């Protein structure tokens, strides 16, 4: 909790939310405040919010704070590691640390800036299979998807993904990295598209590699969409939701290429 001391006629600003709080009068144990907020920002007294069922449960607040602290901690570690890797000349490893930090910092910025990510979440739970060999990227992206209303299964490569598909009902979508050991993204796409049981399954590539250099098609015989790394999490979720509302066959939409 942030504790501030303000005198009469002094203000507290929340610039990302467009909210200003001004101390109008101090009398005994009571403080009269004025709140200036945009029309879409609802301001209620605590007792009114509780009557309307809008007050957040303490456990919910604690979980949100925990998630924010974890994201900030991960971003901080990634930036420190990035600097050490650059100093040591480990440029390939530094690029991965930069991508990790960008994902975390972008998500933190969107949360602080009151982004509309929650409003773009699906109305019902959708099931996603996330295939990514980098454990940090895998868990971070899975976390973003879960916070956006998705149920997520993860696999570390194409072989593990195909086993999951065989053992469970097909998900609503597959998010697929391209460069992976054992069975890469292109091979996994071919295996999915050759199996009639997965007809209509939506497959989206999430890759830092150029699509044409890998020879992966767009459309019914390849991936439905190509998302380029590094991702903007809020824009990614919005586009993912939009793509899931479209027919699965015949699209050649390309993002970031």
Steps between C-alpha positions, in 0.01 A plus 500: 500500500626849409459744789497874416461817704304770317386845612178674407476584126790265417449227242595140431530403132464161330613600149457159335140483620412866443394533866564800727422505874492839676480561874215752531462534874646355819276518807573298813517132411333547162660588168288617206650409163403568142564238231525588131492189280414409137139387435608136458675488841245417768561656842307361798518515878616170647165425664316561171740274310453226760121523470530466125745213527777699331755509781797273438548214740826528700623171350443639149694815583780292651521282187514807272776654707686169499473476119624858457794445736596181313488677164708789628751261656530298178551814290762627744693171490482489121640854468786427740579178315482686168764749613734224619457306177574809289812568707613143440425513127225237521277672246272206414419443868458876550236512227294236684530694825389816320191325362415372847537847653292660223212260555496569873546877476236536229249307706579704810461824305164388363373411846612832650358696207158340552508319165191343357647150496243365745219635284633308200510165680280225359150470645549125550807297586698403193763228505848567366800273447821703527809339346826677592840354590621801702365441853494869595313609189268201532395576857472875445281470193291230668447737794386782270256265325356372829452853631317574175247221549663200331558149626856412401693177450873528427748287309875545461522382136300357212524140617354585840230707328394212275481267800273747680279530192470122478414459868249785536215661309635756251536853643358812341844610384866407490769766555820374348862607515695410189854422608488210745697180559369148422214624281497859379206725420485424129496124561233542766281704264532228234411226751190690613380584150546139378275360773125514420423496875638855521313640203409862572740530796639851507879518512684826562876542472677708765855541376793737473602343167390614155220277369626478141844385611338201670271415209185494712176568314212721606144372477333160517818297437719706730452744787194721526707797611861595566568707815849650513706518819537706710128514571296787632287295745188718489499527119575128474200403715270734309612358165481144628139550611416658165661215307304240697176663387593449132473184283802274526570438130626728228641791698840643413526772760860580589614695804837660549649380171 
